[in-house]
Amino acid sequence: GDSVTQMEGPVTLSEEAFLTINCTYTATGYPSLFWYVQYPGEGLQLLLKATKADDKGSNKGFEATYRKETTSFHLEKGSVQVSDSAVYFCALSDYSGYSTLTFGKGTMLLVSP
Amino acid sequence: EAGVTQFPSHSVIEKGQTVTLRCDPISGHDNLYWYRRVMGKEIKFLLHFVKESKQDESGMPNNRFLAERTGGTYSTLKVQPAELEDSGVYFCASSQDRQGTTDTQYFGPGTRLTVL
């Protein structure tokens, strides 16, 4: 079955540091890939997505590139802020009619001033 | 436009009791999904409605869980009787999701269920 593996957290960084959160996946066919973010006390929000190989999703300074050859979708940001502290979830939709999501376990990011 | 709303935000019940969670999707979204995150684990799919019909309920853990979406608007998820392992955060999501597309799912804030 489909699965998503992302790096264990928490990831602790100082403000303005570079961020990478690794995500790899296993799926049949050609899934769409997503990063969702959950800020403290809030629901999940879509951060970015990519629907085909080599696509780059980007939003709020975050980027991720759909790499089919390595089945990866790593999340990066060049300079994190305290306000980026949240839990980040990598997910895929192995489209077979409707877009049910398969999630990773989530990675908590803590950014200190 | 209002987002997906869920009620209650928290629920603490004793083992053997019944709890009903409610989800109001974004107006006009035919597709409604329920997911659950047990502590420290992945967010897992429970079921999917298209309007009032259950499209896929392959993720429902057992027959103690009953989901309904009468009239194709809001949905309820009832757990009866609740067990300790049912504790977790229950998320609802909705999308326009026409078949053949990968429309974005919009999530609610979740209901945190604690079974003692």
Interface residues (C-beta under 8 A of the other chain):
Chain A: V4 S32 Y36 G41 E42 G43 L44 Q45 L46 K49 T51 F89 A91 S93 Y95 G97 Y98 S99 T100 L101 T102 F103 G104 K105 G106
Chain B: G3 V4 N31 Y33 Y35 R37 G40 K41 E42 I43 K44 F45 H48 V50 Q55 D56 F91 A93 S95 D97 Q99 T101 T102 D103 T104 Q105 Y106 F107 G108 P109 G110
